[in-house]
Amino acid sequence: MAAEDLRGKSVDQLREDLAKLKKEQFNLRFQAATGQLEKTHRVTEVRREVARVNTVLREKARQGAEG
């Protein structure tokens, strides 16, 4: 997911995406701990997507406070 795509979403949609990503991140960590993880690169991708969503949420909050 690109940051530009995320900026087009509403705050509620971003929070839903964040919840899904956090759940996926937990599942990936669990798979890694039990040795069942096949796509190890997905851990890094999900972590970065979580950071992107958090960044866009902060930007929207900041715009709301300023405007």
PDB file of N, CA, C and O in Angstrom, chain B, residues numbered from 101:
ATOM      1  N   MET B 101       0.834  -1.175   0.000  1.00  0.00           N
ATOM      2  CA  MET B 101       0.000   0.000   0.000  1.00  0.00           C
ATOM      3  C   MET B 101       0.886   1.250   0.000  1.00  0.00           C
ATOM      4  O   MET B 101       1.769   1.399   0.845  1.00  0.00           O
ATOM      5  N   ALA B 102       0.642   2.122  -0.939  1.00  0.00           N
ATOM      6  CA  ALA B 102       1.407   3.355  -1.011  1.00  0.00           C
ATOM      7  C   ALA B 102       0.768   4.408  -0.111  1.00  0.00           C
ATOM      8  O   ALA B 102      -0.431   4.369   0.164  1.00  0.00           O
ATOM      9  N   ALA B 103       1.583   5.338   0.336  1.00  0.00           N
ATOM     10  CA  ALA B 103       1.093   6.396   1.215  1.00  0.00           C
ATOM     11  C   ALA B 103       0.033   7.243   0.518  1.00  0.00           C
ATOM     12  O   ALA B 103      -0.907   7.714   1.159  1.00  0.00           O
ATOM     13  N   GLU B 104       0.182   7.436  -0.785  1.00  0.00           N
ATOM     14  CA  GLU B 104      -0.807   8.224  -1.534  1.00  0.00           C
ATOM     15  C   GLU B 104      -2.172   7.539  -1.511  1.00  0.00           C
ATOM     16  O   GLU B 104      -3.198   8.211  -1.404  1.00  0.00           O
ATOM     17  N   ASP B 105      -2.193   6.228  -1.609  1.00  0.00           N
ATOM     18  CA  ASP B 105      -3.458   5.491  -1.533  1.00  0.00           C
ATOM     19  C   ASP B 105      -4.083   5.639  -0.155  1.00  0.00           C
ATOM     20  O   ASP B 105      -5.301   5.765  -0.025  1.00  0.00           O
ATOM     21  N   LEU B 106      -3.243   5.621   0.871  1.00  0.00           N
ATOM     22  CA  LEU B 106      -3.741   5.727   2.243  1.00  0.00           C
ATOM     23  C   LEU B 106      -4.310   7.106   2.529  1.00  0.00           C
ATOM     24  O   LEU B 106      -5.278   7.240   3.277  1.00  0.00           O
ATOM     25  N   ARG B 107      -3.708   8.137   1.934  1.00  0.00           N
ATOM     26  CA  ARG B 107      -4.185   9.502   2.181  1.00  0.00           C
ATOM     27  C   ARG B 107      -5.600   9.718   1.649  1.00  0.00           C
ATOM     28  O   ARG B 107      -6.305  10.613   2.115  1.00  0.00           O
ATOM     29  N   GLY B 108      -6.019   8.911   0.686  1.00  0.00           N
ATOM     30  CA  GLY B 108      -7.351   9.024   0.131  1.00  0.00           C
ATOM     31  C   GLY B 108      -8.426   8.372   0.982  1.00  0.00           C
ATOM     32  O   GLY B 108      -9.616   8.549   0.722  1.00  0.00           O
ATOM     33  N   LYS B 109      -8.022   7.625   1.988  1.00  0.00           N
ATOM     34  CA  LYS B 109      -8.982   6.920   2.842  1.00  0.00           C
ATOM     35  C   LYS B 109      -9.383   7.783   4.036  1.00  0.00           C
ATOM     36  O   LYS B 109      -8.686   8.726   4.409  1.00  0.00           O
ATOM     37  N   SER B 110     -10.521   7.433   4.620  1.00  0.00           N
ATOM     38  CA  SER B 110     -10.974   8.153   5.809  1.00  0.00           C
ATOM     39  C   SER B 110     -10.243   7.619   7.043  1.00  0.00           C
ATOM     40  O   SER B 110      -9.571   6.590   6.989  1.00  0.00           O
ATOM     41  N   VAL B 111     -10.389   8.329   8.132  1.00  0.00           N
ATOM     42  CA  VAL B 111      -9.732   7.931   9.377  1.00  0.00           C
ATOM     43  C   VAL B 111     -10.253   6.574   9.844  1.00  0.00           C
ATOM     44  O   VAL B 111      -9.479   5.744  10.321  1.00  0.00           O
ATOM     45  N   ASP B 112     -11.553   6.345   9.710  1.00  0.00           N
ATOM     46  CA  ASP B 112     -12.124   5.058  10.120  1.00  0.00           C
ATOM     47  C   ASP B 112     -11.565   3.911   9.287  1.00  0.00           C
ATOM     48  O   ASP B 112     -11.254   2.848   9.823  1.00  0.00           O
ATOM     49  N   GLN B 113     -11.438   4.120   7.983  1.00  0.00           N
ATOM     50  CA  GLN B 113     -10.875   3.092   7.121  1.00  0.00           C
ATOM     51  C   GLN B 113      -9.423   2.813   7.482  1.00  0.00           C
ATOM     52  O   GLN B 113      -8.982   1.663   7.465  1.00  0.00           O
ATOM     53  N   LEU B 114      -8.682   3.866   7.808  1.00  0.00           N
ATOM     54  CA  LEU B 114      -7.281   3.693   8.193  1.00  0.00           C
ATOM     55  C   LEU B 114      -7.169   2.899   9.499  1.00  0.00           C
ATOM     56  O   LEU B 114      -6.282   2.058   9.649  1.00  0.00           O
ATOM     57  N   ARG B 115      -8.064   3.171  10.426  1.00  0.00           N
ATOM     58  CA  ARG B 115      -8.036   2.429  11.692  1.00  0.00           C
ATOM     59  C   ARG B 115      -8.367   0.953  11.474  1.00  0.00           C
ATOM     60  O   ARG B 115      -7.793   0.081  12.126  1.00  0.00           O
ATOM     61  N   GLU B 116      -9.295   0.676  10.554  1.00  0.00           N
ATOM     62  CA  GLU B 116      -9.612  -0.714  10.227  1.00  0.00           C
ATOM     63  C   GLU B 116      -8.409  -1.405   9.597  1.00  0.00           C
ATOM     64  O   GLU B 116      -8.085  -2.542   9.938  1.00  0.00           O
ATOM     65  N   ASP B 117      -7.747  -0.703   8.668  1.00  0.00           N
ATOM     66  CA  ASP B 117      -6.547  -1.258   8.045  1.00  0.00           C
ATOM     67  C   ASP B 117      -5.463  -1.529   9.083  1.00  0.00           C
ATOM     68  O   ASP B 117      -4.781  -2.553   9.038  1.00  0.00           O
ATOM     69  N   LEU B 118      -5.319  -0.594  10.017  1.00  0.00           N
ATOM     70  CA  LEU B 118      -4.313  -0.750  11.057  1.00  0.00           C
ATOM     71  C   LEU B 118      -4.601  -1.976  11.928  1.00  0.00           C
ATOM     72  O   LEU B 118      -3.689  -2.726  12.277  1.00  0.00           O
ATOM     73  N   ALA B 119      -5.860  -2.171  12.270  1.00  0.00           N
ATOM     74  CA  ALA B 119      -6.231  -3.332  13.082  1.00  0.00           C
ATOM     75  C   ALA B 119      -5.934  -4.633  12.331  1.00  0.00           C
ATOM     76  O   ALA B 119      -5.431  -5.589  12.920  1.00  0.00           O
ATOM     77  N   LYS B 120      -6.245  -4.669  11.031  1.00  0.00           N
ATOM     78  CA  LYS B 120      -5.964  -5.864  10.230  1.00  0.00           C
ATOM     79  C   LYS B 120      -4.459  -6.135  10.144  1.00  0.00           C
ATOM     80  O   LYS B 120      -4.011  -7.277  10.253  1.00  0.00           O
ATOM     81  N   LEU B 121      -3.695  -5.066   9.947  1.00  0.00           N
ATOM     82  CA  LEU B 121      -2.250  -5.226   9.844  1.00  0.00           C
ATOM     83  C   LEU B 121      -1.638  -5.688  11.159  1.00  0.00           C
ATOM     84  O   LEU B 121      -0.731  -6.521  11.166  1.00  0.00           O
ATOM     85  N   LYS B 122      -2.127  -5.154  12.266  1.00  0.00           N
ATOM     86  CA  LYS B 122      -1.614  -5.576  13.574  1.00  0.00           C
ATOM     87  C   LYS B 122      -1.920  -7.051  13.825  1.00  0.00           C
ATOM     88  O   LYS B 122      -1.099  -7.779  14.384  1.00  0.00           O
ATOM     89  N   LYS B 123      -3.110  -7.483  13.406  1.00  0.00           N
ATOM     90  CA  LYS B 123      -3.482  -8.885  13.568  1.00  0.00           C
ATOM     91  C   LYS B 123      -2.582  -9.777  12.703  1.00  0.00           C
ATOM     92  O   LYS B 123      -2.124 -10.832  13.143  1.00  0.00           O
ATOM     93  N   GLU B 124      -2.340  -9.333  11.467  1.00  0.00           N
ATOM     94  CA  GLU B 124      -1.457 -10.095  10.587  1.00  0.00           C
ATOM     95  C   GLU B 124      -0.043 -10.137  11.154  1.00  0.00           C
ATOM     96  O   GLU B 124       0.625 -11.169  11.093  1.00  0.00           O
ATOM     97  N   GLN B 125       0.405  -9.024  11.699  1.00  0.00           N
ATOM     98  CA  GLN B 125       1.739  -8.959  12.289  1.00  0.00           C
ATOM     99  C   GLN B 125       1.862  -9.942  13.452  1.00  0.00           C
ATOM    100  O   GLN B 125       2.878 -10.623  13.588  1.00  0.00           O
ATOM    101  N   PHE B 126       0.844 -10.011  14.275  1.00  0.00           N
ATOM    102  CA  PHE B 126       0.846 -10.961  15.389  1.00  0.00           C
ATOM    103  C   PHE B 126       0.927 -12.393  14.866  1.00  0.00           C
ATOM    104  O   PHE B 126       1.714 -13.200  15.361  1.00  0.00           O
ATOM    105  N   ASN B 127       0.105 -12.701  13.862  1.00  0.00           N
ATOM    106  CA  ASN B 127       0.107 -14.046  13.307  1.00  0.00           C
ATOM    107  C   ASN B 127       1.456 -14.406  12.691  1.00  0.00           C
ATOM    108  O   ASN B 127       1.920 -15.539  12.824  1.00  0.00           O
ATOM    109  N   LEU B 128       2.077 -13.457  12.026  1.00  0.00           N
ATOM    110  CA  LEU B 128       3.392 -13.704  11.439  1.00  0.00           C
ATOM    111  C   LEU B 128       4.446 -13.945  12.512  1.00  0.00           C
ATOM    112  O   LEU B 128       5.300 -14.820  12.370  1.00  0.00           O
ATOM    113  N   ARG B 129       4.381 -13.162  13.585  1.00  0.00           N
ATOM    114  CA  ARG B 129       5.339 -13.372  14.682  1.00  0.00           C
ATOM    115  C   ARG B 129       5.140 -14.744  15.308  1.00  0.00           C
ATOM    116  O   ARG B 129       6.104 -15.422  15.665  1.00  0.00           O
ATOM    117  N   PHE B 130       3.885 -15.145  15.437  1.00  0.00           N
ATOM    118  CA  PHE B 130       3.569 -16.447  16.008  1.00  0.00           C
ATOM    119  C   PHE B 130       4.104 -17.561  15.108  1.00  0.00           C
ATOM    120  O   PHE B 130       4.690 -18.528  15.593  1.00  0.00           O
ATOM    121  N   GLN B 131       3.903 -17.423  13.807  1.00  0.00           N
ATOM    122  CA  GLN B 131       4.418 -18.414  12.863  1.00  0.00           C
ATOM    123  C   GLN B 131       5.941 -18.479  12.900  1.00  0.00           C
ATOM    124  O   GLN B 131       6.519 -19.563  12.823  1.00  0.00           O
ATOM    125  N   ALA B 132       6.586 -17.330  13.015  1.00  0.00           N
ATOM    126  CA  ALA B 132       8.046 -17.301  13.074  1.00  0.00           C
ATOM    127  C   ALA B 132       8.551 -18.008  14.325  1.00  0.00           C
ATOM    128  O   ALA B 132       9.553 -18.721  14.280  1.00  0.00           O
ATOM    129  N   ALA B 133       7.863 -17.811  15.428  1.00  0.00           N
ATOM    130  CA  ALA B 133       8.283 -18.424  16.684  1.00  0.00           C
ATOM    131  C   ALA B 133       8.116 -19.938  16.657  1.00  0.00           C
ATOM    132  O   ALA B 133       8.889 -20.658  17.289  1.00  0.00           O
ATOM    133  N   THR B 134       7.120 -20.423  15.935  1.00  0.00           N
ATOM    134  CA  THR B 134       6.879 -21.864  15.877  1.00  0.00           C
ATOM    135  C   THR B 134       7.571 -22.519  14.683  1.00  0.00           C
ATOM    136  O   THR B 134       7.467 -23.730  14.493  1.00  0.00           O
ATOM    137  N   GLY B 135       8.274 -21.725  13.881  1.00  0.00           N
ATOM    138  CA  GLY B 135       9.003 -22.269  12.744  1.00  0.00           C
ATOM    139  C   GLY B 135       8.148 -22.585  11.542  1.00  0.00           C
ATOM    140  O   GLY B 135       8.570 -23.364  10.687  1.00  0.00           O
ATOM    141  N   GLN B 136       6.966 -22.016  11.440  1.00  0.00           N
ATOM    142  CA  GLN B 136       6.058 -22.292  10.336  1.00  0.00           C
ATOM    143  C   GLN B 136       6.026 -21.178   9.292  1.00  0.00           C
ATOM    144  O   GLN B 136       5.288 -21.274   8.312  1.00  0.00           O
ATOM    145  N   LEU B 137       6.812 -20.133   9.490  1.00  0.00           N
ATOM    146  CA  LEU B 137       6.774 -18.976   8.591  1.00  0.00           C
ATOM    147  C   LEU B 137       7.521 -19.294   7.300  1.00  0.00           C
ATOM    148  O   LEU B 137       8.696 -19.659   7.326  1.00  0.00           O
ATOM    149  N   GLU B 138       6.826 -19.150   6.171  1.00  0.00           N
ATOM    150  CA  GLU B 138       7.433 -19.423   4.872  1.00  0.00           C
ATOM    151  C   GLU B 138       7.911 -18.145   4.195  1.00  0.00           C
ATOM    152  O   GLU B 138       8.999 -18.112   3.621  1.00  0.00           O
ATOM    153  N   LYS B 139       7.100 -17.094   4.261  1.00  0.00           N
ATOM    154  CA  LYS B 139       7.439 -15.831   3.598  1.00  0.00           C
ATOM    155  C   LYS B 139       8.003 -14.860   4.635  1.00  0.00           C
ATOM    156  O   LYS B 139       7.278 -14.024   5.175  1.00  0.00           O
ATOM    157  N   THR B 140       9.283 -14.979   4.903  1.00  0.00           N
ATOM    158  CA  THR B 140       9.890 -14.160   5.960  1.00  0.00           C
ATOM    159  C   THR B 140       9.889 -12.670   5.621  1.00  0.00           C
ATOM    160  O   THR B 140       9.878 -11.834   6.524  1.00  0.00           O
ATOM    161  N   HIS B 141       9.902 -12.330   4.335  1.00  0.00           N
ATOM    162  CA  HIS B 141       9.903 -10.922   3.952  1.00  0.00           C
ATOM    163  C   HIS B 141       8.596 -10.229   4.314  1.00  0.00           C
ATOM    164  O   HIS B 141       8.554  -9.004   4.428  1.00  0.00           O
ATOM    165  N   ARG B 142       7.553 -10.987   4.492  1.00  0.00           N
ATOM    166  CA  ARG B 142       6.239 -10.401   4.802  1.00  0.00           C
ATOM    167  C   ARG B 142       6.252  -9.697   6.162  1.00  0.00           C
ATOM    168  O   ARG B 142       5.505  -8.740   6.368  1.00  0.00           O
ATOM    169  N   VAL B 143       7.090 -10.158   7.084  1.00  0.00           N
ATOM    170  CA  VAL B 143       7.190  -9.528   8.407  1.00  0.00           C
ATOM    171  C   VAL B 143       7.630  -8.068   8.247  1.00  0.00           C
ATOM    172  O   VAL B 143       7.052  -7.167   8.855  1.00  0.00           O
ATOM    173  N   THR B 144       8.644  -7.853   7.434  1.00  0.00           N
ATOM    174  CA  THR B 144       9.149  -6.498   7.201  1.00  0.00           C
ATOM    175  C   THR B 144       8.122  -5.653   6.463  1.00  0.00           C
ATOM    176  O   THR B 144       7.929  -4.482   6.789  1.00  0.00           O
ATOM    177  N   GLU B 145       7.460  -6.242   5.468  1.00  0.00           N
ATOM    178  CA  GLU B 145       6.454  -5.501   4.712  1.00  0.00           C
ATOM    179  C   GLU B 145       5.313  -5.026   5.610  1.00  0.00           C
ATOM    180  O   GLU B 145       4.879  -3.878   5.521  1.00  0.00           O
ATOM    181  N   VAL B 146       4.839  -5.907   6.465  1.00  0.00           N
ATOM    182  CA  VAL B 146       3.726  -5.556   7.347  1.00  0.00           C
ATOM    183  C   VAL B 146       4.147  -4.476   8.335  1.00  0.00           C
ATOM    184  O   VAL B 146       3.387  -3.547   8.611  1.00  0.00           O
ATOM    185  N   ARG B 147       5.364  -4.601   8.867  1.00  0.00           N
ATOM    186  CA  ARG B 147       5.851  -3.595   9.814  1.00  0.00           C
ATOM    187  C   ARG B 147       5.899  -2.217   9.158  1.00  0.00           C
ATOM    188  O   ARG B 147       5.539  -1.217   9.780  1.00  0.00           O
ATOM    189  N   ARG B 148       6.337  -2.168   7.923  1.00  0.00           N
ATOM    190  CA  ARG B 148       6.408  -0.885   7.214  1.00  0.00           C
ATOM    191  C   ARG B 148       5.029  -0.348   6.868  1.00  0.00           C
ATOM    192  O   ARG B 148       4.807   0.862   6.905  1.00  0.00           O
ATOM    193  N   GLU B 149       4.103  -1.236   6.533  1.00  0.00           N
ATOM    194  CA  GLU B 149       2.738  -0.800   6.240  1.00  0.00           C
ATOM    195  C   GLU B 149       2.077  -0.223   7.491  1.00  0.00           C
ATOM    196  O   GLU B 149       1.341   0.761   7.409  1.00  0.00           O
ATOM    197  N   VAL B 150       2.340  -0.834   8.648  1.00  0.00           N
ATOM    198  CA  VAL B 150       1.817  -0.300   9.910  1.00  0.00           C
ATOM    199  C   VAL B 150       2.362   1.107  10.133  1.00  0.00           C
ATOM    200  O   VAL B 150       1.625   2.008  10.533  1.00  0.00           O
ATOM    201  N   ALA B 151       3.645   1.291   9.876  1.00  0.00           N
ATOM    202  CA  ALA B 151       4.257   2.611  10.046  1.00  0.00           C
ATOM    203  C   ALA B 151       3.640   3.625   9.091  1.00  0.00           C
ATOM    204  O   ALA B 151       3.408   4.772   9.473  1.00  0.00           O
ATOM    205  N   ARG B 152       3.370   3.214   7.843  1.00  0.00           N
ATOM    206  CA  ARG B 152       2.750   4.123   6.879  1.00  0.00           C
ATOM    207  C   ARG B 152       1.361   4.555   7.339  1.00  0.00           C
ATOM    208  O   ARG B 152       1.018   5.736   7.277  1.00  0.00           O
ATOM    209  N   VAL B 153       0.571   3.599   7.796  1.00  0.00           N
ATOM    210  CA  VAL B 153      -0.785   3.923   8.245  1.00  0.00           C
ATOM    211  C   VAL B 153      -0.722   4.865   9.442  1.00  0.00           C
ATOM    212  O   VAL B 153      -1.474   5.837   9.508  1.00  0.00           O
ATOM    213  N   ASN B 154       0.168   4.583  10.385  1.00  0.00           N
ATOM    214  CA  ASN B 154       0.308   5.461  11.550  1.00  0.00           C
ATOM    215  C   ASN B 154       0.729   6.869  11.140  1.00  0.00           C
ATOM    216  O   ASN B 154       0.250   7.851  11.707  1.00  0.00           O
ATOM    217  N   THR B 155       1.613   6.968  10.167  1.00  0.00           N
ATOM    218  CA  THR B 155       2.065   8.277   9.692  1.00  0.00           C
ATOM    219  C   THR B 155       0.910   9.068   9.077  1.00  0.00           C
ATOM    220  O   THR B 155       0.746  10.254   9.360  1.00  0.00           O
ATOM    221  N   VAL B 156       0.116   8.410   8.240  1.00  0.00           N
ATOM    222  CA  VAL B 156      -1.009   9.098   7.606  1.00  0.00           C
ATOM    223  C   VAL B 156      -2.054   9.486   8.654  1.00  0.00           C
ATOM    224  O   VAL B 156      -2.644  10.562   8.564  1.00  0.00           O
ATOM    225  N   LEU B 157      -2.288   8.627   9.639  1.00  0.00           N
ATOM    226  CA  LEU B 157      -3.222   8.979  10.715  1.00  0.00           C
ATOM    227  C   LEU B 157      -2.744  10.215  11.469  1.00  0.00           C
ATOM    228  O   LEU B 157      -3.541  11.095  11.796  1.00  0.00           O
ATOM    229  N   ARG B 158      -1.438  10.283  11.746  1.00  0.00           N
ATOM    230  CA  ARG B 158      -0.895  11.454  12.437  1.00  0.00           C
ATOM    231  C   ARG B 158      -1.016  12.704  11.579  1.00  0.00           C
ATOM    232  O   ARG B 158      -1.318  13.785  12.085  1.00  0.00           O
ATOM    233  N   GLU B 159      -0.779  12.556  10.271  1.00  0.00           N
ATOM    234  CA  GLU B 159      -0.926  13.708   9.369  1.00  0.00           C
ATOM    235  C   GLU B 159      -2.350  14.230   9.381  1.00  0.00           C
ATOM    236  O   GLU B 159      -2.575  15.439   9.437  1.00  0.00           O
ATOM    237  N   LYS B 160      -3.313  13.319   9.329  1.00  0.00           N
ATOM    238  CA  LYS B 160      -4.723  13.740   9.326  1.00  0.00           C
ATOM    239  C   LYS B 160      -5.102  14.397  10.654  1.00  0.00           C
ATOM    240  O   LYS B 160      -5.849  15.375  10.669  1.00  0.00           O
ATOM    241  N   ALA B 161      -4.594  13.867  11.763  1.00  0.00           N
ATOM    242  CA  ALA B 161      -4.873  14.453  13.069  1.00  0.00           C
ATOM    243  C   ALA B 161      -4.266  15.855  13.164  1.00  0.00           C
ATOM    244  O   ALA B 161      -4.864  16.772  13.725  1.00  0.00           O
ATOM    245  N   ARG B 162      -3.089  15.992  12.613  1.00  0.00           N
ATOM    246  CA  ARG B 162      -2.418  17.287  12.648  1.00  0.00           C
ATOM    247  C   ARG B 162      -3.164  18.315  11.793  1.00  0.00           C
ATOM    248  O   ARG B 162      -3.295  19.476  12.180  1.00  0.00           O
ATOM    249  N   GLN B 163      -3.651  17.876  10.623  1.00  0.00           N
ATOM    250  CA  GLN B 163      -4.418  18.775   9.762  1.00  0.00           C
ATOM    251  C   GLN B 163      -5.711  19.192  10.428  1.00  0.00           C
ATOM    252  O   GLN B 163      -6.145  20.337  10.298  1.00  0.00           O
ATOM    253  N   GLY B 164      -6.327  18.262  11.145  1.00  0.00           N
ATOM    254  CA  GLY B 164      -7.571  18.588  11.850  1.00  0.00           C
ATOM    255  C   GLY B 164      -7.342  19.578  12.971  1.00  0.00           C
ATOM    256  O   GLY B 164      -8.188  20.434  13.230  1.00  0.00           O
ATOM    257  N   ALA B 165      -6.200  19.470  13.639  1.00  0.00           N
ATOM    258  CA  ALA B 165      -5.885  20.381  14.740  1.00  0.00           C
ATOM    259  C   ALA B 165      -5.529  21.768  14.221  1.00  0.00           C
ATOM    260  O   ALA B 165      -5.859  22.773  14.850  1.00  0.00           O
ATOM    261  N   GLU B 166      -4.859  21.823  13.082  1.00  0.00           N
ATOM    262  CA  GLU B 166      -4.456  23.111  12.534  1.00  0.00           C
ATOM    263  C   GLU B 166      -5.600  23.812  11.820  1.00  0.00           C
ATOM    264  O   GLU B 166      -5.706  25.038  11.854  1.00  0.00           O
ATOM    265  N   GLY B 167      -6.457  23.026  11.172  1.00  0.00           N
ATOM    266  CA  GLY B 167      -7.497  23.624  10.335  1.00  0.00           C
ATOM    267  C   GLY B 167      -8.732  23.835  11.101  1.00  0.00           C
ATOM    268  O   GLY B 167      -9.718  24.332  10.557  1.00  0.00           O
TER     269      GLY B 167
END
